[in-house]
Amino acid sequence: MWLFEGLDFSDPENYIGFVYLITNTITGKRYIGKKLFTKAGTKQVKGKKKKIRKPSDWLDYYGSNKVLIEDVEALGKEHFTREILRLCKTRGECSYFEAKYQFAYGVLETPDLFYNEQIMCRVHRKHLKL
C-alpha cells in the first residue's frame, strides 16, 4: 500500500510518476526515490512492433537499493511504510523532485538514517511543467 497525504493511493490518472519515502519501521532508516507508473513496451500491430507504455510494478515496488531490498526480504513488507511525497506530471519533474528531496533530507550526509548511497540527476528547466 502506498500512502499519499495520509490516505491509500491507487489512482495514478493524470500523473507520470512520483517521488517516495520508504521507512523501515524497526530501525527508522529511510529511502527516497522515484518511480514511474508506466514502463516502455512494444506491441505487434499489423506485423510491426509499435512502442507503447504499459503499467510498471509500482504497486509492489520497494526501491532499487540493494540493502533496502535485502531488509524488506529479511524483515517482511509489513515492517516498511511507503509514502508518496510528490506526484509528478513529467519524467523530468520526477528527477528534479527526487534530487530536491534527497538534498533537503541530507541523505548522503546521514548514512545511519538513509539507505540512499548516491544522488543522480540531470534536469533542465524545460522539463518542469509546474
N, CA, C and O atoms as a GROMACS GRO file, in nm:
protein
  520
    1MET      N    1   0.083  -0.117   0.000
    1MET     CA    2   0.000   0.000   0.000
    1MET      C    3   0.089   0.125   0.000
    1MET      O    4   0.185   0.136   0.077
    2TRP      N    5   0.055   0.217  -0.086
    2TRP     CA    6   0.121   0.348  -0.090
    2TRP      C    7   0.030   0.450  -0.025
    2TRP      O    8  -0.092   0.449  -0.047
    3LEU      N    9   0.086   0.538   0.056
    3LEU     CA   10   0.010   0.646   0.117
    3LEU      C   11   0.046   0.778   0.050
    3LEU      O   12   0.162   0.803   0.018
    4PHE      N   13  -0.054   0.862   0.028
    4PHE     CA   14  -0.033   0.998  -0.021
    4PHE      C   15  -0.122   1.089   0.063
    4PHE      O   16  -0.244   1.075   0.066
    5GLU      N   17  -0.058   1.184   0.130
    5GLU     CA   18  -0.127   1.275   0.221
    5GLU      C   19  -0.210   1.198   0.324
    5GLU      O   20  -0.321   1.237   0.358
    6GLY      N   21  -0.151   1.086   0.373
    6GLY     CA   22  -0.213   1.008   0.478
    6GLY      C   23  -0.319   0.909   0.435
    6GLY      O   24  -0.374   0.836   0.518
    7LEU      N   25  -0.350   0.904   0.304
    7LEU     CA   26  -0.454   0.815   0.255
    7LEU      C   27  -0.398   0.713   0.157
    7LEU      O   28  -0.296   0.738   0.093
    8ASP      N   29  -0.464   0.598   0.146
    8ASP     CA   30  -0.425   0.498   0.046
    8ASP      C   31  -0.429   0.560  -0.092
    8ASP      O   32  -0.524   0.632  -0.125
    9PHE      N   33  -0.327   0.532  -0.172
    9PHE     CA   34  -0.323   0.586  -0.308
    9PHE      C   35  -0.323   0.471  -0.407
    9PHE      O   36  -0.245   0.377  -0.395
   10SER      N   37  -0.412   0.480  -0.507
   10SER     CA   38  -0.416   0.376  -0.609
   10SER      C   39  -0.455   0.428  -0.746
   10SER      O   40  -0.470   0.348  -0.840
   11ASP      N   41  -0.473   0.558  -0.761
   11ASP     CA   42  -0.520   0.613  -0.889
   11ASP      C   43  -0.418   0.710  -0.948
   11ASP      O   44  -0.419   0.829  -0.915
   12PRO      N   45  -0.331   0.660  -1.036
   12PRO     CA   46  -0.227   0.747  -1.093
   12PRO      C   47  -0.273   0.832  -1.211
   12PRO      O   48  -0.190   0.893  -1.278
   13GLU      N   49  -0.402   0.838  -1.238
   13GLU     CA   50  -0.453   0.913  -1.352
   13GLU      C   51  -0.398   1.056  -1.352
   13GLU      O   52  -0.394   1.122  -1.248
   14ASN      N   53  -0.355   1.102  -1.468
   14ASN     CA   54  -0.302   1.238  -1.489
   14ASN      C   55  -0.158   1.257  -1.439
   14ASN      O   56  -0.107   1.369  -1.441
   15TYR      N   57  -0.093   1.150  -1.393
   15TYR     CA   58   0.045   1.162  -1.346
   15TYR      C   59   0.133   1.058  -1.414
   15TYR      O   60   0.088   0.949  -1.449
   16ILE      N   61   0.259   1.094  -1.432
   16ILE     CA   62   0.360   1.005  -1.493
   16ILE      C   63   0.427   0.919  -1.385
   16ILE      O   64   0.454   0.801  -1.407
   17GLY      N   65   0.453   0.979  -1.270
   17GLY     CA   66   0.524   0.908  -1.165
   17GLY      C   67   0.518   0.982  -1.033
   17GLY      O   68   0.436   1.072  -1.014
   18PHE      N   69   0.606   0.942  -0.942
   18PHE     CA   70   0.604   1.002  -0.808
   18PHE      C   71   0.740   0.989  -0.741
   18PHE      O   72   0.824   0.907  -0.778
   19VAL      N   73   0.759   1.074  -0.641
   19VAL     CA   74   0.876   1.067  -0.553
   19VAL      C   75   0.826   1.008  -0.422
   19VAL      O   76   0.719   1.046  -0.372
   20TYR      N   77   0.902   0.915  -0.366
   20TYR     CA   78   0.853   0.842  -0.249
   20TYR      C   79   0.955   0.836  -0.136
   20TYR      O   80   1.074   0.860  -0.155
   21LEU      N   81   0.903   0.802  -0.018
   21LEU     CA   82   0.983   0.779   0.101
   21LEU      C   83   0.942   0.644   0.158
   21LEU      O   84   0.826   0.623   0.191
   22ILE      N   85   1.039   0.553   0.167
   22ILE     CA   86   1.014   0.423   0.229
   22ILE      C   87   1.084   0.423   0.365
   22ILE      O   88   1.201   0.461   0.375
   23THR      N   89   1.014   0.382   0.468
   23THR     CA   90   1.069   0.383   0.604
   23THR      C   91   1.065   0.244   0.664
   23THR      O   92   0.962   0.177   0.663
   24ASN      N   93   1.180   0.201   0.718
   24ASN     CA   94   1.190   0.077   0.794
   24ASN      C   95   1.137   0.110   0.934
   24ASN      O   96   1.201   0.186   1.006
   25THR      N   97   1.022   0.054   0.972
   25THR     CA   98   0.961   0.090   1.100
   25THR      C   99   1.033   0.029   1.220
   25THR      O  100   1.004   0.067   1.334
   26ILE      N  101   1.124  -0.063   1.197
   26ILE     CA  102   1.201  -0.122   1.306
   26ILE      C  103   1.322  -0.035   1.340
   26ILE      O  104   1.347  -0.004   1.456
   27THR      N  105   1.398   0.004   1.235
   27THR     CA  106   1.521   0.081   1.257
   27THR      C  107   1.503   0.231   1.235
   27THR      O  108   1.584   0.311   1.283
   28GLY      N  109   1.398   0.269   1.164
   28GLY     CA  110   1.378   0.411   1.131
   28GLY      C  111   1.454   0.456   1.008
   28GLY      O  112   1.441   0.571   0.965
   29LYS      N  113   1.533   0.367   0.950
   29LYS     CA  114   1.612   0.401   0.831
   29LYS      C  115   1.518   0.422   0.712
   29LYS      O  116   1.418   0.351   0.698
   30ARG      N  117   1.551   0.520   0.626
   30ARG     CA  118   1.461   0.558   0.517
   30ARG      C  119   1.532   0.558   0.383
   30ARG      O  120   1.654   0.553   0.374
   31TYR      N  121   1.449   0.566   0.278
   31TYR     CA  122   1.499   0.572   0.141
   31TYR      C  123   1.410   0.665   0.060
   31TYR      O  124   1.287   0.654   0.066
   32ILE      N  125   1.471   0.756  -0.015
   32ILE     CA  126   1.397   0.846  -0.103
   32ILE      C  127   1.430   0.810  -0.247
   32ILE      O  128   1.547   0.801  -0.284
   33GLY      N  129   1.327   0.792  -0.328
   33GLY     CA  130   1.348   0.757  -0.468
   33GLY      C  131   1.232   0.805  -0.553
   33GLY      O  132   1.145   0.878  -0.507
   34LYS      N  133   1.232   0.764  -0.679
   34LYS     CA  134   1.125   0.799  -0.772
   34LYS      C  135   1.081   0.674  -0.845
   34LYS      O  136   1.157   0.577  -0.857
   35LYS      N  137   0.958   0.676  -0.893
   35LYS     CA  138   0.905   0.562  -0.967
   35LYS      C  139   0.804   0.613  -1.069
   35LYS      O  140   0.726   0.703  -1.041
   36LEU      N  141   0.807   0.553  -1.188
   36LEU     CA  142   0.710   0.586  -1.292
   36LEU      C  143   0.594   0.487  -1.285
   36LEU      O  144   0.613   0.371  -1.249
   37PHE      N  145   0.476   0.533  -1.320
   37PHE     CA  146   0.358   0.448  -1.320
   37PHE      C  147   0.354   0.353  -1.440
   37PHE      O  148   0.286   0.250  -1.436
   38THR      N  149   0.428   0.388  -1.545
   38THR     CA  150   0.431   0.304  -1.665
   38THR      C  151   0.574   0.276  -1.706
   38THR      O  152   0.667   0.342  -1.659
   39LYS      N  153   0.591   0.177  -1.794
   39LYS     CA  154   0.722   0.147  -1.849
   39LYS      C  155   0.708   0.125  -1.999
   39LYS      O  156   0.598   0.101  -2.049
   40ALA      N  157   0.818   0.133  -2.069
   40ALA     CA  158   0.818   0.116  -2.214
   40ALA      C  159   0.792  -0.030  -2.249
   40ALA      O  160   0.834  -0.122  -2.178
   41GLY      N  161   0.724  -0.049  -2.359
   41GLY     CA  162   0.698  -0.183  -2.409
   41GLY      C  163   0.671  -0.178  -2.558
   41GLY      O  164   0.671  -0.070  -2.618
   42THR      N  165   0.648  -0.294  -2.617
   42THR     CA  166   0.613  -0.299  -2.759
   42THR      C  167   0.491  -0.388  -2.776
   42THR      O  168   0.460  -0.471  -2.692
   43LYS      N  169   0.423  -0.367  -2.889
   43LYS     CA  170   0.303  -0.443  -2.921
   43LYS      C  171   0.303  -0.466  -3.072
   43LYS      O  172   0.336  -0.376  -3.149
   44GLN      N  173   0.265  -0.585  -3.112
   44GLN     CA  174   0.254  -0.617  -3.255
   44GLN      C  175   0.126  -0.556  -3.312
   44GLN      O  176   0.016  -0.584  -3.263
   45VAL      N  177   0.142  -0.474  -3.414
   45VAL     CA  178   0.027  -0.415  -3.482
   45VAL      C  179   0.048  -0.432  -3.632
   45VAL      O  180   0.138  -0.372  -3.691
   46LYS      N  181  -0.035  -0.515  -3.692
   46LYS     CA  182  -0.027  -0.543  -3.836
   46LYS      C  183   0.114  -0.584  -3.877
   46LYS      O  184   0.167  -0.535  -3.977
   47GLY      N  185   0.175  -0.675  -3.800
   47GLY     CA  186   0.306  -0.728  -3.832
   47GLY      C  187   0.423  -0.639  -3.796
   47GLY      O  188   0.538  -0.675  -3.820
   48LYS      N  189   0.397  -0.523  -3.738
   48LYS     CA  190   0.505  -0.432  -3.698
   48LYS      C  191   0.500  -0.409  -3.548
   48LYS      O  192   0.394  -0.412  -3.485
   49LYS      N  193   0.619  -0.385  -3.491
   49LYS     CA  194   0.625  -0.354  -3.349
   49LYS      C  195   0.596  -0.206  -3.328
   49LYS      O  196   0.653  -0.119  -3.395
   50LYS      N  197   0.507  -0.179  -3.235
   50LYS     CA  198   0.471  -0.042  -3.202
   50LYS      C  199   0.509  -0.016  -3.056
   50LYS      O  200   0.482  -0.098  -2.969
   51LYS      N  201   0.572   0.099  -3.031
   51LYS     CA  202   0.609   0.135  -2.895
   51LYS      C  203   0.484   0.175  -2.818
   51LYS      O  204   0.400   0.250  -2.867
   52ILE      N  205   0.474   0.122  -2.696
   52ILE     CA  206   0.360   0.154  -2.609
   52ILE      C  207   0.410   0.176  -2.467
   52ILE      O  208   0.525   0.146  -2.436
   53ARG      N  209   0.323   0.229  -2.382
   53ARG     CA  210   0.351   0.238  -2.239
   53ARG      C  211   0.258   0.137  -2.170
   53ARG      O  212   0.140   0.130  -2.201
   54LYS      N  213   0.314   0.061  -2.080
   54LYS     CA  214   0.233  -0.035  -2.006
   54LYS      C  215   0.258  -0.017  -1.856
   54LYS      O  216   0.360   0.041  -1.818
   55PRO      N  217   0.168  -0.064  -1.773
   55PRO     CA  218   0.184  -0.043  -1.628
   55PRO      C  219   0.317  -0.097  -1.576
   55PRO      O  220   0.362  -0.204  -1.617
   56SER      N  221   0.378  -0.022  -1.485
   56SER     CA  222   0.500  -0.068  -1.420
   56SER      C  223   0.462  -0.150  -1.296
   56SER      O  224   0.344  -0.176  -1.272
   57ASP      N  225   0.562  -0.189  -1.221
   57ASP     CA  226   0.541  -0.268  -1.099
   57ASP      C  227   0.527  -0.179  -0.975
   57ASP      O  228   0.557  -0.223  -0.864
   58TRP      N  229   0.482  -0.055  -0.992
   58TRP     CA  230   0.482   0.043  -0.884
   58TRP      C  231   0.403  -0.002  -0.761
   58TRP      O  232   0.438   0.036  -0.649
   59LEU      N  233   0.298  -0.079  -0.780
   59LEU     CA  234   0.218  -0.121  -0.664
   59LEU      C  235   0.296  -0.212  -0.569
   59LEU      O  236   0.271  -0.211  -0.448
   60ASP      N  237   0.388  -0.289  -0.622
   60ASP     CA  238   0.466  -0.383  -0.541
   60ASP      C  239   0.611  -0.338  -0.520
   60ASP      O  240   0.692  -0.415  -0.469
   61TYR      N  241   0.645  -0.217  -0.558
   61TYR     CA  242   0.783  -0.168  -0.561
   61TYR      C  243   0.831  -0.126  -0.423
   61TYR      O  244   0.761  -0.058  -0.348
   62TYR      N  245   0.954  -0.168  -0.390
   62TYR     CA  246   1.016  -0.131  -0.263
   62TYR      C  247   1.156  -0.073  -0.284
   62TYR      O  248   1.245  -0.096  -0.203
   63GLY      N  249   1.176   0.001  -0.392
   63GLY     CA  250   1.302   0.069  -0.415
   63GLY      C  251   1.402  -0.014  -0.492
   63GLY      O  252   1.380  -0.132  -0.519
   64SER      N  253   1.513   0.051  -0.527
   64SER     CA  254   1.617  -0.015  -0.606
   64SER      C  255   1.746  -0.037  -0.528
   64SER      O  256   1.841  -0.096  -0.580
   65ASN      N  257   1.750   0.009  -0.405
   65ASN     CA  258   1.871  -0.004  -0.323
   65ASN      C  259   1.884  -0.148  -0.273
   65ASN      O  260   1.791  -0.204  -0.215
   66LYS      N  261   2.001  -0.208  -0.296
   66LYS     CA  262   2.024  -0.348  -0.262
   66LYS      C  263   2.005  -0.377  -0.113
   66LYS      O  264   1.942  -0.477  -0.077
   67VAL      N  265   2.057  -0.292  -0.026
   67VAL     CA  266   2.046  -0.315   0.118
   67VAL      C  267   1.900  -0.302   0.162
   67VAL      O  268   1.853  -0.380   0.245
   68LEU      N  269   1.828  -0.206   0.108
   68LEU     CA  270   1.686  -0.190   0.139
   68LEU      C  271   1.608  -0.314   0.097
   68LEU      O  272   1.528  -0.365   0.174
   69ILE      N  273   1.631  -0.362  -0.023
   69ILE     CA  274   1.562  -0.481  -0.072
   69ILE      C  275   1.592  -0.602   0.016
   69ILE      O  276   1.502  -0.681   0.046
   70GLU      N  277   1.718  -0.617   0.058
   70GLU     CA  278   1.755  -0.727   0.148
   70GLU      C  279   1.681  -0.715   0.281
   70GLU      O  280   1.636  -0.815   0.336
   71ASP      N  281   1.669  -0.591   0.333
   71ASP     CA  282   1.597  -0.571   0.459
   71ASP      C  283   1.449  -0.603   0.445
   71ASP      O  284   1.389  -0.663   0.534
   72VAL      N  285   1.389  -0.564   0.333
   72VAL     CA  286   1.248  -0.595   0.309
   72VAL      C  287   1.228  -0.746   0.306
   72VAL      O  288   1.132  -0.797   0.364
   73GLU      N  289   1.317  -0.816   0.239
   73GLU     CA  290   1.306  -0.962   0.230
   73GLU      C  291   1.328  -1.028   0.367
   73GLU      O  292   1.259  -1.124   0.402
   74ALA      N  293   1.423  -0.977   0.445
   74ALA     CA  294   1.455  -1.037   0.574
   74ALA      C  295   1.351  -1.006   0.682
   74ALA      O  296   1.315  -1.092   0.761
   75LEU      N  297   1.303  -0.882   0.684
   75LEU     CA  298   1.213  -0.838   0.790
   75LEU      C  299   1.065  -0.851   0.755
   75LEU      O  300   0.980  -0.862   0.843
   76GLY      N  301   1.034  -0.849   0.626
   76GLY     CA  302   0.895  -0.855   0.581
   76GLY      C  303   0.841  -0.718   0.546
   76GLY      O  304   0.875  -0.618   0.609
   77LYS      N  305   0.757  -0.715   0.444
   77LYS     CA  306   0.699  -0.588   0.395
   77LYS      C  307   0.618  -0.514   0.501
   77LYS      O  308   0.606  -0.392   0.496
   78GLU      N  309   0.564  -0.590   0.596
   78GLU     CA  310   0.482  -0.527   0.700
   78GLU      C  311   0.561  -0.432   0.790
   78GLU      O  312   0.502  -0.354   0.865
   79HIS      N  313   0.693  -0.439   0.784
   79HIS     CA  314   0.777  -0.352   0.866
   79HIS      C  315   0.830  -0.231   0.788
   79HIS      O  316   0.929  -0.169   0.828
   80PHE      N  317   0.765  -0.199   0.678
   80PHE     CA  318   0.804  -0.084   0.595
   80PHE      C  319   0.681  -0.005   0.556
   80PHE      O  320   0.579  -0.061   0.516
   81THR      N  321   0.691   0.128   0.567
   81THR     CA  322   0.584   0.214   0.518
   81THR      C  323   0.630   0.276   0.387
   81THR      O  324   0.749   0.304   0.368
   82ARG      N  325   0.534   0.299   0.297
   82ARG     CA  326   0.565   0.359   0.167
   82ARG      C  327   0.476   0.481   0.148
   82ARG      O  328   0.354   0.470   0.142
   83GLU      N  329   0.541   0.597   0.140
   83GLU     CA  330   0.469   0.723   0.132
   83GLU      C  331   0.507   0.798   0.004
   83GLU      O  332   0.626   0.811  -0.028
   84ILE      N  333   0.408   0.847  -0.067
   84ILE     CA  334   0.432   0.930  -0.185
   84ILE      C  335   0.450   1.074  -0.136
   84ILE      O  336   0.359   1.132  -0.076
   85LEU      N  337   0.567   1.131  -0.164
   85LEU     CA  338   0.594   1.268  -0.124
   85LEU      C  339   0.540   1.369  -0.226
   85LEU      O  340   0.493   1.477  -0.190
   86ARG      N  341   0.547   1.331  -0.355
   86ARG     CA  342   0.502   1.422  -0.461
   86ARG      C  343   0.462   1.342  -0.584
   86ARG      O  344   0.533   1.251  -0.627
   87LEU      N  345   0.347   1.376  -0.640
   87LEU     CA  346   0.304   1.322  -0.768
   87LEU      C  347   0.357   1.412  -0.877
   87LEU      O  348   0.358   1.534  -0.862
   88CYS      N  349   0.403   1.353  -0.988
   88CYS     CA  350   0.470   1.430  -1.094
   88CYS      C  351   0.403   1.408  -1.228
   88CYS      O  352   0.351   1.299  -1.256
   89LYS      N  353   0.404   1.513  -1.311
   89LYS     CA  354   0.340   1.507  -1.443
   89LYS      C  355   0.439   1.479  -1.556
   89LYS      O  356   0.396   1.451  -1.668
   90THR      N  357   0.571   1.487  -1.528
   90THR     CA  358   0.671   1.456  -1.630
   90THR      C  359   0.784   1.375  -1.567
   90THR      O  360   0.800   1.374  -1.445
   91ARG      N  361   0.861   1.308  -1.651
   91ARG     CA  362   0.977   1.233  -1.603
   91ARG      C  363   1.081   1.328  -1.546
   91ARG      O  364   1.144   1.299  -1.444
   92GLY      N  365   1.099   1.442  -1.612
   92GLY     CA  366   1.193   1.542  -1.564
   92GLY      C  367   1.155   1.595  -1.427
   92GLY      O  368   1.241   1.617  -1.342
   93GLU      N  369   1.026   1.614  -1.406
   93GLU     CA  370   0.978   1.660  -1.276
   93GLU      C  371   1.008   1.555  -1.169
   93GLU      O  372   1.046   1.590  -1.057
   94CYS      N  373   0.992   1.428  -1.202
   94CYS     CA  374   1.026   1.320  -1.108
   94CYS      C  375   1.174   1.328  -1.069
   94CYS      O  376   1.209   1.320  -0.952
   95SER      N  377   1.260   1.344  -1.169
   95SER     CA  378   1.404   1.350  -1.143
   95SER      C  379   1.439   1.472  -1.058
   95SER      O  380   1.518   1.462  -0.964
   96TYR      N  381   1.381   1.585  -1.091
   96TYR     CA  382   1.410   1.708  -1.018
   96TYR      C  383   1.369   1.696  -0.871
   96TYR      O  384   1.449   1.725  -0.781
   97PHE      N  385   1.245   1.654  -0.847
   97PHE     CA  386   1.197   1.649  -0.709
   97PHE      C  387   1.259   1.534  -0.629
   97PHE      O  388   1.271   1.544  -0.507
   98GLU      N  389   1.299   1.426  -0.695
   98GLU     CA  390   1.372   1.322  -0.624
   98GLU      C  391   1.502   1.380  -0.569
   98GLU      O  392   1.532   1.365  -0.451
   99ALA      N  393   1.579   1.448  -0.655
   99ALA     CA  394   1.705   1.508  -0.611
   99ALA      C  395   1.682   1.616  -0.506
   99ALA      O  396   1.756   1.626  -0.408
  100LYS      N  397   1.579   1.698  -0.526
  100LYS     CA  398   1.549   1.806  -0.431
  100LYS      C  399   1.523   1.749  -0.291
  100LYS      O  400   1.578   1.799  -0.192
  101TYR      N  401   1.439   1.646  -0.284
  101TYR     CA  402   1.412   1.584  -0.153
  101TYR      C  403   1.537   1.518  -0.096
  101TYR      O  404   1.562   1.527   0.024
  102GLN      N  405   1.615   1.451  -0.180
  102GLN     CA  406   1.736   1.385  -0.131
  102GLN      C  407   1.834   1.486  -0.073
  102GLN      O  408   1.894   1.461   0.032
  103PHE      N  409   1.852   1.600  -0.139
  103PHE     CA  410   1.940   1.703  -0.085
  103PHE      C  411   1.880   1.766   0.041
  103PHE      O  412   1.952   1.788   0.138
  104ALA      N  413   1.750   1.794   0.040
  104ALA     CA  414   1.685   1.856   0.155
  104ALA      C  415   1.694   1.768   0.280
  104ALA      O  416   1.713   1.819   0.390
  105TYR      N  417   1.680   1.638   0.263
  105TYR     CA  418   1.688   1.544   0.376
  105TYR      C  419   1.832   1.508   0.412
  105TYR      O  420   1.855   1.444   0.515
  106GLY      N  421   1.928   1.548   0.330
  106GLY     CA  422   2.069   1.517   0.358
  106GLY      C  423   2.098   1.368   0.357
  106GLY      O  424   2.168   1.318   0.445
  107VAL      N  425   2.044   1.297   0.258
  107VAL     CA  426   2.053   1.151   0.256
  107VAL      C  427   2.197   1.098   0.251
  107VAL      O  428   2.225   0.991   0.305
  108LEU      N  429   2.287   1.171   0.187
  108LEU     CA  430   2.425   1.124   0.178
  108LEU      C  431   2.506   1.160   0.303
  108LEU      O  432   2.608   1.097   0.332
  109GLU      N  433   2.460   1.259   0.376
  109GLU     CA  434   2.532   1.305   0.495
  109GLU      C  435   2.498   1.224   0.618
  109GLU      O  436   2.568   1.231   0.720
  110THR      N  437   2.391   1.145   0.610
  110THR     CA  438   2.345   1.070   0.727
  110THR      C  439   2.320   0.923   0.689
  110THR      O  440   2.205   0.878   0.685
  111PRO      N  441   2.427   0.849   0.661
  111PRO     CA  442   2.411   0.709   0.618
  111PRO      C  443   2.347   0.619   0.724
  111PRO      O  444   2.295   0.513   0.690
  112ASP      N  445   2.350   0.659   0.850
  112ASP     CA  446   2.285   0.581   0.953
  112ASP      C  447   2.132   0.599   0.950
  112ASP      O  448   2.059   0.520   1.009
  113LEU      N  449   2.084   0.704   0.881
  113LEU     CA  450   1.942   0.733   0.873
  113LEU      C  451   1.880   0.701   0.737
  113LEU      O  452   1.758   0.686   0.726
  114PHE      N  453   1.965   0.690   0.633
  114PHE     CA  454   1.914   0.668   0.497
  114PHE      C  455   1.987   0.555   0.426
  114PHE      O  456   2.108   0.537   0.442
  115TYR      N  457   1.912   0.480   0.348
  115TYR     CA  458   1.968   0.375   0.263
  115TYR      C  459   2.036   0.434   0.139
  115TYR      O  460   2.125   0.371   0.082
  116ASN      N  461   1.996   0.555   0.097
  116ASN     CA  462   2.049   0.615  -0.025
  116ASN      C  463   2.201   0.623  -0.021
  116ASN      O  464   2.260   0.663   0.079
  117GLU      N  465   2.264   0.585  -0.134
  117GLU     CA  466   2.409   0.589  -0.145
  117GLU      C  467   2.458   0.686  -0.252
  117GLU      O  468   2.577   0.716  -0.260
  118GLN      N  469   2.366   0.736  -0.335
  118GLN     CA  470   2.404   0.830  -0.440
  118GLN      C  471   2.284   0.915  -0.478
  118GLN      O  472   2.169   0.880  -0.454
  119ILE      N  473   2.315   1.030  -0.538
  119ILE     CA  474   2.213   1.117  -0.594
  119ILE      C  475   2.250   1.138  -0.739
  119ILE      O  476   2.357   1.188  -0.772
  120MET      N  477   2.158   1.099  -0.828
  120MET     CA  478   2.183   1.113  -0.971
  120MET      C  479   2.072   1.197  -1.031
  120MET      O  480   1.953   1.168  -1.012
  121CYS      N  481   2.111   1.302  -1.103
  121CYS     CA  482   2.009   1.388  -1.159
  121CYS      C  483   2.064   1.472  -1.272
  121CYS      O  484   2.174   1.527  -1.264
  122ARG      N  485   1.986   1.482  -1.377
  122ARG     CA  486   2.016   1.574  -1.486
  122ARG      C  487   1.882   1.626  -1.535
  122ARG      O  488   1.807   1.556  -1.602
  123VAL      N  489   1.854   1.750  -1.499
  123VAL     CA  490   1.725   1.809  -1.528
  123VAL      C  491   1.744   1.947  -1.588
  123VAL      O  492   1.831   2.023  -1.545
  124HIS      N  493   1.663   1.978  -1.686
  124HIS     CA  494   1.664   2.110  -1.749
  124HIS      C  495   1.534   2.182  -1.709
  124HIS      O  496   1.433   2.117  -1.684
  125ARG      N  497   1.538   2.311  -1.701
  125ARG     CA  498   1.420   2.388  -1.662
  125ARG      C  499   1.297   2.354  -1.746
  125ARG      O  500   1.186   2.352  -1.694
  126LYS      N  501   1.317   2.327  -1.874
  126LYS     CA  502   1.202   2.298  -1.961
  126LYS      C  503   1.136   2.164  -1.926
  126LYS      O  504   1.023   2.138  -1.969
  127HIS      N  505   1.204   2.078  -1.847
  127HIS     CA  506   1.145   1.952  -1.805
  127HIS      C  507   1.034   1.971  -1.704
  127HIS      O  508   0.947   1.885  -1.688
  128LEU      N  509   1.036   2.084  -1.636
  128LEU     CA  510   0.937   2.110  -1.531
  128LEU      C  511   0.814   2.177  -1.590
  128LEU      O  512   0.825   2.276  -1.662
  129LYS      N  513   0.700   2.123  -1.559
  129LYS     CA  514   0.573   2.180  -1.603
  129LYS      C  515   0.490   2.205  -1.479
  129LYS      O  516   0.392   2.135  -1.454
  130LEU      N  517   0.530   2.304  -1.403
  130LEU     CA  518   0.465   2.330  -1.274
  130LEU      C  519   0.348   2.425  -1.287
  130LEU      O  520   0.283   2.457  -1.188
   0.00000   0.00000   0.00000
